[in-house]
Amino acid sequence: MKGQYFSFDAVVATLIMVVAITSLVAYWFGVQSVVESRNNPMYADSLRIAESLLSPGSPSNWTAYVTGNTADLENIRQIGLAKNFSNELDRNKIEKLQYLVQNQLKYNETGRIMRATGDYFIKIEQTDKPDGEYFEIGSDPAQYGKNATEVSIANRGAVLDDGSGKLVPMRLRLYLWRQ
């Protein structure tokens, strides 16, 4: 038994080394992809816009500039969907933003206010129920961006009053994409 190269100990040691090297390589490539995605300017823009949407906006009553069929967007410096500097969303602001982006001209102007570097899509969905309330704002990349060359997604957590005074958990998902 002495001098045998393929003894049980050598086989076990080789297997341990193969598993360790494979794990290290997989971890390395995973870390590299995260670092590359964080260095992506579009990803940084999606994070910035998602954060700004969880503010009240500037001015905080920016919805007053959107009335009827008109919108005076020159006085709006930042679009925010929160009631204040908490994560509670304002239903009125969400609906006004939906109204603004339905018209393609206002879609582009709204994108300039948010400083979006491409097309954008905002999906706000209730997280505690699969068939819960949701809002969709903008150009859905699944529908319009079939030839998209780059898509960046940022997620943020928030709450929304369900109309009865109860706050329900919501997820704000922002897609930035280019063709």
Secondary structure, 3 states (H helix, E strand, C coil): CCCCCCCHHHHHHHHHHHHHHHHHHHHHHHHHHHHHHHCCHHHHHHHHHHHHHCCCEECCCHHHHEECCEECHHHCCEECCECCCCCEECHHHHHHHHHHHHCHHHHHHHHHHHCCCCEEEEEEEECCCCCCCEEEEECCHHHHCCCCCEEEEEEEEEEEECCCCCEEEEEEEEEEEEC
